[in-house]
Amino acid sequence: MLMVNGLKVTYAGVAEGLRGVDLTVEEGQLVTVLGSNGAGKTTLLRAISNVLNAFNGVVTAGAIDWDGLNLVRTRADRIVSRGLIQAPEGRGIFGGLTVEENLRVGGFLRSRAEQRHQQKRVLDLFPDLSDRLRQHAGLLSGGQQQMLAIGRALMADPKLLLLDEPSLGLAPKLVDDVAAVVQQINQAGTTVVLVEQNASMALSMADYAYVLENGRVSLHGPGAELRDSDEVRRLYLGQGSDDEPDEDTDPVFVGNKEQS
């Protein structure tokens, strides 16, 4: 179980990234975190992975516990070795390396046998990568790069997978493909925390969901319950109380909230 209690994060000693966030993720769940740009979603994942220092951020209050491990006081490499893996926003692939080399980077803490097993799993999930193992990752399409980013994270055989905006910049068909893979990963036993602006996609498969606004949790509940909530429909799915789409809003993306 992952438990975040009263978490506060400050950047550069001034800007507040999180202002007392509580969040619980049960083993085996798929939990989604929604919110507009700047709401604190990525900051939350950085705090869980304990990489805030790379962004001039620090936890100033609160606690993060994962199966008895205090993540605030645990080095990022030890967190990774325990099976908590993050696929960052923007994919972060190594464009000058081949697809296969990128996958090996993801599995560098695993034995050769484990790497072979995980690579087969990745290629089963993303068959498009099978014919591109020797191709430089920088030459892949955006969708293929996102597949590689998720695949590289899976090479570490995560117990808890943090996904930051996996649908960002993808065509609708590819968004559906990514969503299907995330569900497969979760159904195979990996706990998933999914940060998304695509509220419709995220809520359709979430066991539980949290909505962040200005560094605080403004709403939370079962995914289906939030999707049916009038407030979520109005603010995040671009629908009014009569369930009719507003002509000036995007019906999918949380990031367009300010346009509603």
C-alpha positions in Angstrom: 0.0 0.0 0.0 1.1 3.6 -0.8 0.1 6.2 1.7 0.6 9.9 1.3 -0.3 12.0 4.3 -0.3 15.8 4.6 2.3 16.2 1.9 3.7 19.6 1.3 6.3 20.5 -1.3 8.1 23.7 -1.9 10.3 24.7 -4.9 13.3 27.0 -4.5 12.1 27.7 -0.9 9.3 29.9 -2.2 6.8 28.3 -4.6 4.3 25.8 -3.0 3.9 22.7 -5.3 1.7 20.7 -2.9 -0.2 22.0 0.1 -1.2 19.1 2.3 -2.0 16.2 0.0 -3.5 12.9 1.2 -3.7 9.9 -1.1 -4.0 6.1 -0.6 -3.3 3.5 -3.2 -4.1 -0.1 -2.4 -2.1 -3.0 -3.8 -3.4 -4.0 -7.2 -5.4 -0.8 -7.8 -5.3 1.6 -10.8 -5.5 5.0 -9.3 -5.6 8.1 -11.4 -4.7 11.7 -10.5 -6.3 14.5 -12.5 -5.9 18.2 -12.6 -5.1 21.2 -14.8 -1.5 22.2 -15.7 0.3 23.4 -12.5 -2.1 21.6 -10.2 0.7 19.5 -8.6 0.3 16.2 -10.4 3.9 15.8 -11.6 5.2 17.2 -8.3 3.3 14.4 -6.5 5.0 11.7 -8.6 8.4 13.4 -8.1 7.9 13.3 -4.4 6.9 9.7 -4.4 10.0 8.8 -6.5 12.1 11.1 -4.3 13.6 13.0 -7.2 12.4 16.5 -6.2 16.0 17.6 -5.5 16.8 17.4 -9.2 14.1 20.1 -9.7 15.1 22.3 -6.7 12.1 21.0 -4.7 11.9 19.6 -1.2 9.3 17.9 1.0 8.6 20.4 3.8 5.9 18.4 5.7 4.0 15.2 5.6 4.9 11.6 4.9 5.0 9.0 2.1 5.0 5.3 3.1 5.1 2.4 0.7 4.9 -1.0 2.3 6.7 0.2 5.3 9.4 2.1 3.4 9.7 5.8 4.2 10.1 7.2 0.7 11.0 10.7 1.8 14.1 9.4 3.5 15.0 6.7 0.9 17.4 7.4 -1.9 15.8 7.2 -5.4 18.0 4.3 -6.5 16.9 2.2 -3.5 13.3 3.1 -4.3 13.8 1.8 -7.9 15.5 -1.4 -6.6 12.4 -2.1 -4.5 10.2 -2.0 -7.5 8.7 1.5 -7.6 9.3 2.8 -11.1 8.2 6.0 -12.8 7.7 6.7 -16.6 8.2 10.5 -16.7 6.2 13.1 -18.6 7.7 13.8 -22.0 8.9 10.2 -22.4 12.6 10.9 -21.7 13.9 8.3 -24.0 17.6 8.2 -25.1 17.3 9.2 -28.8 20.9 8.3 -29.6 20.5 4.8 -28.3 18.6 2.0 -30.1 15.3 0.7 -28.9 16.9 -2.4 -27.4 19.6 -0.3 -25.7 16.8 1.9 -24.1 15.1 -1.2 -22.8 18.4 -2.5 -21.4 18.8 0.8 -19.5 15.4 0.2 -17.9 16.4 -3.3 -16.7 20.0 -2.6 -15.6 19.3 -3.7 -12.0 17.9 -7.0 -13.2 19.8 -10.2 -14.2 20.3 -11.1 -17.9 17.6 -13.8 -17.6 15.2 -11.3 -16.0 16.0 -8.8 -18.7 15.2 -11.3 -21.4 11.9 -12.3 -19.7 10.9 -8.7 -19.3 11.9 -7.7 -22.9 9.6 -10.5 -24.2 6.8 -9.1 -22.1 7.4 -5.6 -23.4 7.4 -6.8 -27.0 4.3 -8.8 -26.5 2.6 -5.6 -25.3 4.1 -3.4 -28.0 4.6 -5.5 -31.1 5.5 -2.4 -33.1 8.8 -2.3 -31.3 9.8 -5.8 -32.3 10.9 -4.8 -35.7 12.7 -1.7 -34.5 15.0 -3.0 -31.8 18.1 -1.9 -33.8 16.6 1.4 -34.8 17.6 4.6 -33.0 14.9 5.7 -30.6 15.0 9.3 -31.8 13.7 8.1 -35.2 10.5 6.6 -33.7 7.1 8.2 -34.1 5.6 9.9 -31.0 3.4 6.9 -30.3 6.2 4.5 -30.6 8.4 6.6 -28.3 5.6 6.5 -25.7 5.4 2.7 -26.1 9.2 2.6 -25.5 9.0 4.8 -22.4 6.4 2.5 -20.8 8.3 -0.5 -22.0 11.6 0.7 -20.5 9.8 1.2 -17.1 8.4 -2.3 -17.4 11.9 -3.7 -17.8 12.5 -3.1 -14.1 9.5 -5.4 -13.4 7.7 -2.8 -11.2 5.4 -3.6 -8.3 4.2 0.0 -8.4 4.3 1.9 -11.7 3.9 5.7 -11.9 2.8 6.9 -15.3 3.0 10.7 -16.0 0.8 11.8 -18.9 1.2 8.8 -21.2 -1.5 10.1 -23.6 0.1 13.5 -24.0 0.4 14.5 -27.7 -1.0 11.2 -29.1 -3.7 10.8 -31.7 -7.0 9.4 -30.3 -6.4 5.9 -31.7 -3.0 5.8 -30.0 -4.6 7.1 -26.7 -7.0 4.1 -26.8 -4.0 1.7 -27.5 -2.0 3.2 -24.5 -5.1 2.9 -22.3 -5.6 -0.7 -23.2 -1.9 -1.5 -22.4 -2.1 0.3 -19.0 -5.1 -1.8 -18.2 -3.3 -5.0 -19.2 -0.3 -4.0 -17.0 -2.6 -3.4 -14.0 -4.6 -6.6 -14.6 -1.4 -8.6 -14.7 -0.8 -7.5 -11.1 1.1 -4.2 -11.2 -0.3 -1.4 -9.1 -0.6 1.7 -11.2 -0.8 5.5 -10.4 -1.8 7.3 -13.6 -1.4 11.0 -13.8 -3.5 12.3 -16.7 -5.2 15.4 -18.3 -7.3 13.1 -20.4 -10.0 12.7 -17.8 -12.4 10.7 -19.9 -9.8 8.0 -20.6 -8.4 7.9 -17.1 -11.7 7.8 -15.2 -13.0 5.0 -17.5 -10.5 2.6 -16.1 -9.6 3.9 -12.6 -10.5 2.1 -9.4 -10.1 5.3 -7.6 -9.4 8.9 -8.6 -8.1 12.1 -7.1 -8.5 15.6 -8.5 -5.8 18.2 -7.6 -6.3 21.9 -7.7 -3.6 24.4 -6.7 -1.6 21.7 -4.9 -4.6 20.3 -2.9 -7.0 17.4 -3.3 -10.4 19.0 -4.3 -12.2 15.8 -5.1 -11.7 12.1 -4.7 -13.7 8.9 -5.0 -14.2 5.7 -7.1 -13.4 6.4 -10.8 -17.0 5.6 -12.0 -18.4 7.8 -9.2 -16.3 10.8 -10.2 -17.0 10.3 -13.9 -20.8 10.5 -13.1 -20.3 13.6 -10.8 -21.9 16.7 -12.1 -18.9 18.8 -11.0 -16.4 16.6 -12.8 -18.5 16.5 -15.9 -18.8 20.3 -15.9 -15.2 21.2 -15.0 -13.2 18.3 -16.5 -15.3 16.6 -19.2 -16.7 19.7 -20.8 -20.4 18.9 -20.0 -23.1 21.0 -18.4 -25.6 19.7 -15.8 -27.8 18.7 -18.7 -25.1 16.4 -20.0 -24.8 18.4 -23.2 -21.3 19.3 -24.3 -20.4 23.0 -24.2 -19.5 24.2 -27.7 -16.5 26.1 -26.4 -14.9 23.4 -24.4 -12.8 20.3 -25.2 -14.8 17.3 -24.0 -11.7 15.3 -23.0 -8.8 17.2 -21.5 -8.5 18.5 -18.0 -5.8 20.8 -19.2 -8.5 22.8 -21.1 -10.4 23.5 -17.9 -9.6 27.2 -18.1 -11.4 27.4 -21.4 -14.7 26.1 -20.0 
